[in-house]
Amino acid sequence: MTSYLQLSNITKSYGHFTALDNVSLSVDKGEFVTFLGPSGSGKTTTLMIIAGFEKASGGAVEIGGQSISQLAPHQRNIGIVFQNYALFPHKTAVENVYFPLQMRGVSRSQGLKRAEDMLSLVGLKGFGHRHPKELSGGQQQRVALARALVFEPSLLLLDEPLGALDKNLREQMQIEIKRIQRSLGVTTIFVTHDQSEAMSMSDRIVVFEKGRIEQAAAPLDIYHRPRTAFVATFIGESNLIPATITNAMTKTADNPTLGPFDYAGGEALSDGQNVTLLIRPEHIKLSRNPIEGRKNVRMKVETIVNYGDNALVIGRAGELSMRVRVLGADVVIIKEGEECCISWTPEAVFVITK
């Protein structure tokens, strides 16, 4: 793959407030990239600059090696789907999808045929005659997606398009959007604050915070090897433990509450270096008694949150709050207010230096 979308040192300021601070990113052709971050982190601002609805204070945007920074939005050949869909209420579904072709001078007969074909691709064959008010939220979302794709855009931008859907429909549409994106091979930028959407749909996740990119990597790399404590906290649940490297040769660290324990790997570290240790809740074992060959710590259970197939056990090990994820059937061994043993292996510990 070759770099297709290129963001180079993008900045955006509103008076004294810096919304984007030197954002640079390369996206390959056909790649599905998700911008993930909390509200105000800069992800939507970056999307709007790519689309041309916001003007960057500095930097450049290129598609296919050509600068589009000075082009108006309608000149960029970019398809966009917003959360509110923005369908024309007086037009039928097929007329909504035909509209961008009409604006490009495509004949009505040819354009309506392409619009019907695109509706079929998104699973709405036979729905073309209906108006938006006659469609469910998920169906309206599919019409908006078909409209954004019918003119074969150079780039597809999706700005939290699933936010208005219920959980089951949202999960169904995640699968559908990814299927359609793969079948067409269109380069896609998806903006969300929902980490599960990002993990399930993306080839790569770009985590934003305070106008900067914290990390850009494949979903499993983001989850298992976060570059910063913020990424570790924002993606999934985490136990973050402040520690000091006591012996880099033997890969041993120490926390005042938990005492010394081993970690499996990480970048080059030095004795006496202060770090943060990440242990995901599902990598911790909960038991009544210590387990041989593992780091064992006593924990008092404060809260048990049941999810049916699994449960989250929250407790305190000395001064540290700890979270443990267990299978639903296993949680019967402990009750709130009781003490238990939690344990883990060195392979469960990831070292974060930032």
Secondary structure, DSSP 8 states (H G I E B T S, - for coil): --EEEEEEEEEEEETTEEEEEEEEEEEETT-EEEEE--TTSSHHHHHHHHHTSS--SEEEEEETTEE-TTS-GGGS-EEEEETT----TTS-HHHHHHHHHHHTT--HHHHHHHHHHHHHHTT-TT-TT--GGGS-HHHHHHHHHHHHHTT--SEEEEESTTTTS-HHHHHHHHHHHHHHHHHHT--EEEEES-HHHHHHH-SEEEEEETTEEEEEE-HHHHHHS-SSHHHHHHSS--EEEEEEEEETTTTEEEETTTEEEE----S---TT-EEEEEE-GGG-EEESS--TTSEEEEEEEEEEEE-SSEEEEEEEETTEEEEEEEEGGGGGG--TT-EEEEEE-GGG-EEE--
